[in-house]
């Protein structure tokens, strides 16, 4: 009977994008296996050596091999994990007695095998992992909490209680369980960073690294607070660590949080060797309590970072859909404009010419005056319909936008809009010839943005005067600034922020600014008008997304 799914025994290797260029996949696979074996040997031997140096041989709170082996099994399958096990077993045999080595070996297998099976069963996109809150929750629960929670009482009851007869069962169980969970929370994500989809978040700024250093400094202080005194301060300890973890998650992105947690645990374990031990060093109540707080802090910060990742990914998808919508919209406007210009406009113009010719013939034939009056009315209506249609075509897409100067097109629109709405719309061009260097896609989006801003100022703001200014952006000579200011009623910009949404027109303006790789700022107060300021690069980068 097959107890494990076939994909757990997958022989898949790193993706083609992760292989060195010019290296055969099979040869590269063998090298990866040897790398896993050598890395596992060094990590296992180093962990045992570090425990000996700190005087705590059975410190289950810092045991990287099991968490890293789980990461290898999740990423590269069973064969790579077998090589990892081989390297780990060799490292244990070199550093420990055979009985102790067998115990550590079996413990790692009992965590990694069921953990890998549960994670892969719970994550349908295996073996592609993303640092979202859903996967990180699955990793923590299925890869750490459940396997360690099931195996910890068995391991302690049948094995460890004979080596530590003075240690209470619950204290020993918590020590073994916390150690397994910490290894999964800290070291498995480090291994998953080998996958490009998992490390796509990267770092956010150097400020995030300063926060990580603050977290480590707080850990040292809290080590003294918890382990160096008789009286613990649980509320203060948990509050400081969780707040710092949340700040790192907000500023450091997922990769920064993973590396900060790794540094935090390393420093925390190293600092503990400086404190006086209780009866049994590895299993003191203060030590268990301290690592429970660390686990909580690291898990919370990791889940917060995963939530931010999900939010940013959803926001990117939303922006992509909005950009696609604007692209399709502009394409349809071009098509409809061309169809109206080449179809209906020509038909109405032809009908007007025929009516004019018929009217001239009727006048020569001296038909009754009422008939001539009706024909004259029909001719005027056709002429008016043709003018309205041409205005509509120009609104869909000005014919001269890619032929005439951009400033002249905007000035013409302001003059027409002023006559149509009965308002004073003044355009000033302070950019000289800089506006003519804009690509046609930028011209289209910037023109639409002016249209929307002027329309909002007059229709919603009831403005009597609107000033449109095109000028170089202050302090940025390679950027242009389009400023639309009005004396209308204004509005409360914070009202939209409180509702976490913008008016549809303002959202469309913001999306156009983003597609131009620029910025948009709206300043307004009730009763004091509004100012919309858009800044766009004259020469946008080729890697940016510009809807055309």
N, C-alpha and C positions, 0 to 999 in steps of 0.2 A: 504494500500500500504506500502511495506517495503522500508524504505528510507536508512537503513544502512545494510551492508552485515552481513551474519551470523557470520563470523569469528570475527567481532567486539564484538559480544556477547559471545565469546568463554569463557568457564569456565576453560580453561587450567590453570594449576598450575605450580610451578617450576618443572624443569626436575628432573628425578629420581636421577641424580648425585648431585643435589643441596639439596636433602632432607637429614635430619639427619639419620644416619644408625639406622635400627631397628624401625623406626617410620612408622606407617601405613599412606598411602597416603592421605586418607580422613581426618584423624585426623590432619595430617600435614597441609592439605589445610585449615582447619578451623583455625588453629593457624596462618597461614600466613594472613588470612583475618583479624583476630583480630590484628595482627601486623601492617597491612596496616592502619587499623582504628586508632590504638593508635599512630602510627607514623605521620599520617596526622593531628591528633588532636594536637600533640605536635609541629609540624612544623608550623601549621597555627597560633596557639596561640602564639608561640614564635615570629613569624614574626610580628604580630600586636604589641606585647609587645615591640619588638625591635624598631619599628617605633615610638612608644610613647616615648621611652627612648631617642631617638635621636631628638625628637621634630618635626618629619615629619610623620604625621599619614598617609597621602595618598601618600606614596612613591612607585609609581608603578615600579620603577627601581629595586627594590629588593623584589620580591614576589615568593619565592621558591615553594609554594603549587601547582601552575598550572603546572610548568615544571615537578615536581615530579609525579603529578597525570597522566600526559601524559606518562611518563615512565612506571608507573604501568599498565595503559591501554594497552600499546604496548606489554608489557611482559606477563601479566597474564590475560588479557581479561576483559570482562565487569563486571563480578561478583566481582572481586577484586577491580576494579575501583569504583563500587558502595559502597563498604566498605570504600574506601579512601574518597569518597565524604561525607559519613556519618560522618567520623572523622573530616573532614575539616569543615562541617557545625556546628558541635558541638563546635569546637574551635572558630569559628566566633561568635556564639551566646554567648559564655562565655566572649568574649572580646569586642564586638561591640553592638551597638543598632540594633534591628531587621531589620530596613530598610537598614542600611549599610551592615549588614551581608548578607541580600538577594542580594544586589548588587554584593558583592564579590563572592558569591556563583554562581550567574548566569554568571558572567564574566568568572570564571574558566571553567564552563561547555561549554560556547561558544568557548573557546579556545581548550579545550581538545577533545571534541567529534568530531568536524570537522577535527581537526588536526590528530587525531588517524585514522579516516576514510581515509584521503588523504594519509597519510604515508603508511598505509597498502595496499591501492590501487596501490601506486607507487613502493612499494618494494615487488617483487614477492616471496621472500624467507621468508616472515613473518611466524611465529614469531621469526625466527633466524636472529639476527642482527650482523653485523660485522663492526668494526670501519674504514671502507674504505671511500674514498672520495665520492663515489656515494651515500652511505647511509647517510652520514653526510650532504651532499647537499640536499637530499630529506627531511631529518629531519628539516633542517633549513628553507627550502622553504615551504614545505607542512605542517610541524608542527608548524611553527612560523610565517613566513612572510605573507603567504596568509590568515590564519584564523585571525590573529591579524589585518592585513590590511583591511579585510572586516568588522570586528566587531568594530574596534576602532572608526570610524566616527559615527556609530550608537550609541555606548555606550556614546560617548561624547555629541552627539547632544540631545539625549533623556534623559540622566541621569545626567552626570557629569556637564554639563554647568549650571544646576540649583544650584549645590553646589559651583561652582567656577565661578560666573558670570563675574569676572574681567579678567579671563584668556582667551587669544586669542584662537580661535578654532584650528588653526594649531599647536600652542604650546601644547595645551592639547591633541590633536590627536597624535602628535609625542611622547608625554610622555607615553600615554597608549600603543601605538604600540611598542615603544622601550622596555618598561617593559615586555610585553609579549614575544618579541623575545629574550630578554636577559634570561628570565626564561627558555625558551626552549633550548637555546644554552648552558647554564651553568648547569641547574639542571636535565634536561632529560637525558643527558649522564651519570650523576652521578648515576641515578637509573638503567640505562642500564648496568652499571658495575656489577650488580647482575648476569648477564648472563655470563657464562664462556667464550663463544665465543667472547664476547665484551671486556673482560678484559684480553684476551690472550696476549696482548702486554706487559702488566706490566710496570715496571720501567726499565730504561736503566742504570742509574748510579746515584751516589750521586751528580755528576756534574749537572744533570738535576734539582735536587732540589735546588742547589745553583742558577741556572738560574731562577727558580721560585721565589726565594727570591729576586733576582735582579729585576724581573718584578714587584713584589709587592712594592719594594723600589722606583722604577721608577714611579709607580702609585701614591705614596704619594707625590713625587716631582711634578708630573704633576697636581695633585690636587691643589697644591699651585699655580702652574703656570697658571692654567685655572680658578679656582674658587676664588683664593685669590687676583687676580689683576684685574684691569679694562680692560687691554688689553690682549687678548688671543693670543696664538702662535700655530695656528693649524698645520702648517707644521712640526714643531719640535715635537709637541705632537704625531701626527700620526706616524711620522717616528720612534720615540723611541719605542712606544708600538708595532708597527708591526714588527720591527726588533727583539725585545725581544721575541715576540710571535713566530716568525719563528725559533729563536734559541732553544726555549723550545720544539717546535715541532720536530726539528731535533735530539735533545739529549734526550728528555724525553719520547718519544713514546706516544701513544694515552692516556694511563692512566695518565701519568704525566701531559699532557696538560689539561685533564679534571679537575684534582685536582688543578692544578695551576690556571685555570680560576675561579674555585670556590673560592680559597683563594683571588685571585685578586679582584673579585667583592665584597666579604665580606669586605676586607680592604678598597676598594674604597668608599663603602657606609658609612662605619664607619668614614672614614676621613672627609666626607662632613659635618658631624655634627659640625665640628670645625670651619667652615667658616661662615662669616656673610651672612645672607640670603637677597635676593632681595624682591620685593613686595610679591610674593606668593612663599613660600619656595620650594614646590615640583615642580613647573613648571617654574623656572627661565630659561632663554635662555642659560646661562652658564652651568647649570646642564644638560639640554637636550643635549647640544653640547658635554659635557664631556662624557656622557653615550653613545652617538652615536659613539664616538671614541673608547670607551671600547668595544662596540659590534663589531665594525669592527676588532679590534685587536684580540678579542677572537675567532671570526668566522674564520679569516684568519689563526690563529695558529691551530685551530681545523682541518680545511680543509688541511693545509699543513701536519699535522700529519696523516690524512687519506690517503693522497697521498703517504707518506712514508710507511704506512702500506700496501697499494696496491703493492708498489714496492717490499717490502720485501716478501710479500706472493707470488708474481710472481717469484721472485728470488728463493724462496724455491721450487716452482713447477718446475722451470727450473733445479735446482740441482737434484731434485728427478728424473726427466726424464733422466738427464745425468747419474745419478747413475744406473738407471735401464738399460740404454743402455750399460754401461760398464759391468754390471752383465750379460746381455744377450750375449754380445760380448765374455766374458771369457767363458761362458758356451758353446757357439758355437765353440770356439777355442778348448776346450777340446774334444768336440764331433768329430770335423773334424780331430783333431790330432789322436784320437783313431781310427777313421775310416780309415785314411791313413795308420796308423801303422799296423793295423790288416788286412787291405784289400789290397790296391794297393801296399804297401811295400812288403807284403808277396808274392804277385803275381809276382812282378818284380824280387824279389830274387829267386823265383822258376824258372822263365823263364831264369834267368842268369845261374842257375845250369844246366838246361837242355841244354842250348846252349854250356856250357863248356863241358858237357858229349858228345854232338854231335860233337864238335870240336875235342875231343880226338879220337872219333871213325873215323872221316874223316882222321885224320893223320895216323891212323893205316891202313886204306884202301888205302892210298897213292893217294888221289884224287888230281886233279890239284891245283897248288898253288894259282891261283886267287880265287878259292872257299874257300880255307882255310883262305885267307886274308880277304875275306868278312865276314866270320864267326867270325874271331878275332875282326874285327871292330864292329860287332854286340854285341859281348861279352863286349867290352870296353864301348860301348854306354849304355848298360844295367847297367853296373857297375856304370858309371857316373850318370845315371838317378836315381839309387838307393841312391847314396850318396846325390844327390840334394834333393831327396824326404825326406831323413832323416834329412837334414839340414832344410827343410821347416817345418817338424814336430817339430823339436827342437825349431824353431822360433815361432811356434804357441803356444807351451807350453813345456819348457824343461822337459824331463822325470825325471830328477834328482832334480827338484826344491823342491819336498817334500820328497826326500830321502837323497840327499847329503847336505853338508853344503852350506848355502846361499852364503857365500863369494866365495866358489869354483865355484858355478854356475855363478856368476857375472864375476869372473876372466876368466872362460872358454869362456863366451860370448865376453869379451873384446879381447881375443886372436883371436877368430874366426873373429870378426868384423875387427880387424886390418889387418888380412890376406886378407879378402875379399875386403876391401876398399883401401888397400895399405897405411894405415896411422899408426902412432904410438899411440896406445891406452894403457895406463898404468893404472893398477888397484892397489890400496893400501888398505890393510885392517888394520885399526887401532882400530877396535872395539873388536878384539879378539873373545871371544865366545858370545858376546852380540847379534850378528846377528842371532845366532841359536835359540834365544828365541822368535823370531818373529813368529806370527801365519802365517799359510799358505796363508791366504787372503792378509795379509800385504806383504808377500814375492812376491806374484804375482803382486800386484800393483806397488811395488817398483822396481821390475825387469822390468816391462813394462815402467816405468818412465825412467829408465836408458837407455833402448832400444831407446825410443823416443828422449831423449836428445843427445845420441851419434849419432843417425841418422841425427838429425837436425844440429849438429856441423859439420859433414862431408859433407852432401849433400847440405845444405843451406849456412853454414858458410865457406865451403872450408877449413876446419881446417886440418893441417898436424899433429897436436899432440893434444890428448885429455887425460886428467887426471881424473880418477874416484876414489874417496876416500870415504870409509865407516869408520866413526868414531863416538864416542860418541858426542852428542850435547853439546856444551859449556854451562856450568851452569845448565844443566838438565841431570843428570846421568841416568834417566829412559827413555831417548829419544836417537834415533840414527839420525845421519846426513849423508846424501848421497850428495856428492858434485861432480859436473861434470863441469870441466873447460876446455876451448879450446883456441887455438891461432888463431881462424878464423877471418873472416871479421867483425863479430859483427853486431849489428843492433841497431836502436833507439827505446828503449822501450817506450818512451813517444808517439811515433807515434801511437801505438795501443791504448794507453790511450785516445788520442785525438779523435780517431775513436770510442771509447767506445766498442771495441771488441778486442779479441786476435786471433792470428793465431790458426787454428784448432788444430795443434799439441800442442801448448802451453796451449790452453784451456783444452785439454784432460789431460795434465799433471797436471794442477791445480785441475781438478775434481778428479783425482786419489789421489792427496794429501789430498783433503777434505774428500774423502771416507775413507782414512786411519786415519782421525782425526788429520792430521798433517798440515804442512804449506809448501808452495813453494815460493821461491824468485828467480827472474831472474834479474841478473845484467849484463848489456852489454852497450858498446858504439861502434859506427862505427869505425872499424880499430883496436879495442882493444880486440877482442874476446868476449866470453860470459861465465858467471858462473851461473849454475842452482844449487840451494841449497834446498834440501828437508829435512825436519825434521819430524820424525814420532815417536809416542810413542811405546815403546817395548811391553807394555801391555795396549792396548786400552781399554777404558771403555766399559762395556757391553751395555750401553744405546746408544752408537754411531752406526752410520749406516756404515757397511762395506760390500761392494759388494763382493760376492764370486762367 
